[in-house]
Amino acid sequence: MITALVQFKPPQPMTTDKARSVFAETAPKYREVKGLIRKYYLLSEDGETAGGVYLWKSREAAEQLYTEDWKRFIEQKYGTRPTVTYFASPVVVDNLVGQIIMDDQ
């Protein structure tokens, strides 16, 4: 499994209420993305950094999403270009479902 950290700096700080509203608009687009296990939208406490943490089945699946078109969409939506950083995620503790998930690779 791979975790991708996506970050961007909006031109102006976002409030939590504004972020909730804007993020809720795009959330349905991620429901059926192939290889995406989970996505968390992020907003720093000062509202100056936003983004998401994505848990993927593989890096290849992640790279299918983070195309130039997707980066342009983020730039148009939020006014700034995102950065994407990848991390290996060999073990995930999921207390919501009471499981420890091991990467099969």
C-alpha positions in Angstrom: 0.0 0.0 0.0 1.0 3.6 -0.6 0.1 6.7 1.2 0.2 10.0 -0.8 0.3 13.3 1.0 -1.1 16.1 -1.2 -0.5 19.7 -0.1 -1.3 23.1 -1.5 -1.3 26.7 -0.1 -4.5 28.5 -1.0 -4.0 32.2 -2.0 -5.9 33.2 1.2 -6.3 31.1 4.5 -9.4 29.0 4.5 -11.7 28.6 7.5 -12.8 25.2 8.6 -16.4 26.0 7.5 -15.2 27.1 4.0 -13.0 24.0 3.7 -15.8 21.7 4.7 -18.1 23.2 2.1 -15.5 23.2 -0.7 -14.2 19.7 0.1 -17.7 18.3 0.2 -18.2 19.4 -3.4 -15.3 17.3 -4.6 -15.7 14.3 -2.2 -18.1 12.3 -4.4 -15.6 12.3 -7.3 -13.3 10.0 -5.2 -16.0 7.4 -4.3 -15.2 5.2 -7.3 -11.5 5.9 -8.0 -9.8 2.6 -8.8 -7.3 1.6 -6.2 -8.1 4.3 -3.7 -8.8 2.8 -0.2 -9.4 5.9 1.8 -9.0 9.7 1.5 -8.7 12.3 4.3 -9.1 16.0 3.4 -6.7 18.2 5.4 -6.6 21.8 6.6 -3.9 23.2 8.8 -5.0 25.0 12.0 -4.0 28.3 10.5 -5.9 27.6 7.3 -2.8 28.3 5.2 -2.2 24.7 4.0 -4.7 22.3 2.7 -4.7 18.9 0.9 -5.3 15.3 1.5 -3.9 12.0 2.7 -4.8 9.2 0.3 -4.3 5.5 1.0 -3.8 3.5 -2.2 -3.5 -0.2 -3.1 -0.4 0.8 -5.2 1.7 3.7 -6.5 0.5 2.8 -10.0 -3.1 3.4 -8.9 -2.2 6.7 -7.3 -0.3 7.9 -10.4 -3.5 7.2 -12.4 -5.1 10.0 -10.5 -2.3 12.6 -10.1 -2.1 13.5 -13.7 -1.5 17.0 -15.2 -5.2 17.4 -15.7 -5.8 16.6 -12.0 -3.1 19.1 -11.0 -4.7 21.7 -13.2 -8.1 21.0 -11.6 -6.6 21.5 -8.2 -4.9 24.7 -9.3 -8.2 26.1 -10.8 -10.3 25.0 -7.8 -7.9 26.3 -5.1 -5.7 28.8 -6.8 -2.4 26.9 -6.4 -0.6 23.9 -7.7 -0.4 20.8 -5.4 2.6 18.8 -4.4 2.4 15.0 -4.0 4.7 13.0 -1.7 4.6 9.2 -1.6 5.2 7.0 1.4 5.2 3.2 1.7 2.5 2.0 4.1 3.3 -1.7 4.9 1.0 -1.8 8.0 -2.2 0.2 8.7 -4.0 0.1 12.1 -7.7 0.8 11.5 -9.5 1.2 14.8 -12.8 2.0 13.2 -13.1 -1.6 11.9 -10.8 -3.1 14.4 -8.2 -4.4 12.0 -4.5 -4.3 11.3 -4.1 -4.4 7.6 -0.8 -5.7 6.1 0.4 -4.8 2.6 0.3 -8.0 0.5 3.3 -7.0 -1.6 
